[in-house]
Amino acid sequence: MRRVSLLVFTVLVSSLLGCQKSASVDVSVEVGRKIAVISITTDAQVDPQKVNMALTFARFCVDEKYEVAIFFNVKGVLLPTTTFPDEFKYQEYDPLKTQVAALSTDGAEIHVCPVCMKDLGVAKEDIMEGAFVTTKPKLFAKLGPDTMVFTY
């Protein structure tokens, strides 16, 4: 029984070590950078409170001098578009698109998932000013061992 356990342990450790050898994208991030990635998967018209909180948190991060990348994906890709209603807001807060535009102006990167755009019929031309269709290298450049990630 001990031999079987030792064999299973050895195979498990070997396979985990093998996983560390392959990587198609360099995800190394400079030590000491304060980076926040906020992933927004929610349809803003279905749950505006959740999206408003994501944007509020992104604002906190910008104010604290973090590099901020907001990643709109899944149903979230519907917000940073020219077709999303400009005045749509949650309670007394600024309209959601106004918040996105202000965050972009203040240095936050507004990434929009191309796969999700395709799934929901969002064209590149529909993306609002200040946002961009992201790529794997652009998004992965923000990920590292000290990156803070929140999902809403």
N, C-alpha and C positions, 0 to 999 in steps of 0.2 A: 504494500500500500504506500509506503514511504517513497519507493522508487517511482511509482505512478505520479504521486504528488510533486516530486522533484522534477519529473519530466514535464508535467503540465506547467509548472512554474517557469522552467527554462524556456519552453516554447512561447509562453506568454511574454516574457521579458524580451526575448529575441525578436518577436514580431513587433513589439512596441518600439524597440530601438530601430528597427528597419523603417518604421514610419517616419522617423526623423530625417531620413536621408533625402527624401524627394520633396521638392517644392518648385512650383512653376512660377511663382511670383515672390519677389523679395519683399518680405514684410517687416524688415528691420526699421525701427524708428529711432531717431536720435534720443539718447538718454537725456532726461530732464525736460523734455517737451511735455506740456500739459495739453492733452488732446481729449476732446469729448465727441463721441459719435452718438447722435440721437436718431434712432430708427423710428420712423412713423409709418405704421402699417394700416392705420385706421382710416376709414372713410370719414372725413371731417363733417359731412352733412348728417351722418348717422350718429356719431359720438363726438360732438364739438368740444365737450369738456376735456376729453382725453387729449385731443390734438392741441387745444389751447394750453394745457399743462406742459406738453412737450415743447411748445414754442416758448413758454414762460421759462422752463428749465434751460433751454438753449440760450435765452437772454441772460440768465444768471451766469452761465458759463462764459459767454462773451464778456460780460462785465467783469468777471474774475480773470480775464486775460487767457482763457483757454483757446486753443485752436478748435474751432467747432465745425463739424461736418454733419449736416442734417441729411439723412438718407430717407427719401420718400420712396416706399416700396409697397407691394401688395396693393391694397385699395388706397393707400396714401398718395399714390401718383396722381390722383384726381385733383388734389389741392393746388399744386404749383403750376396751374395751367391758366391760359387766357379764358377758358370757358367756365372756370369756377366763378361763382358770383363774387364780385369785388367787395360787396358790403356784408357778406356773410360773417357773423361773429358769434361769440359765446358771451352771454350776459353783457356786462358793461365793458368788457375788454375790447381792444382795437380789433377791427376785422382781421381774420386769419391771414389773408393775402397781404395786408398791410404789415403784419408782424413778420411774415416771411421776407418781404422786400426790405424791411428795416434791418433784419438780421443779415441779409446779404450785403447791404450797404456797409454794415459795421464789421464785415470780414468773415462771416460764416459762409461756408461753402454749401450750396444747395444742390445736392446730388439727386437725380431722378433715375430710377431703375428702368433700363431699356426693355428688359424681359417683361416686367409688369405693365409697362406702357403698351407693348404689343398686345398683351393679353386683354387689356381694357380698351384698345382702340385709340390710344392717345398718340398723336403724331408729334414728331420733333418740333414742328412749327407751332404746336399748341403750348409748349413750355413757356412760362412767363419769364420776363426779363430778370436776370440775376440768378436764374436756375440753369442747370445744364444736365443733359443726358450723360450719366456717369459711365465710366469704364471700370473694369476690374483693377487695372493699375492705379487709377485715381482714387478709388475707394480704399483699396488695400494699403495705399500709402499712409492712411490714417490709422491703421490697425497695428498694434504692438503690445508688448507685455504691460505697459502702463496706461493704455488707452481706457478711458472710462466710457462704457457703452450703456445707454438706456433705450428701452423699446416701449413705444406707446402705440 
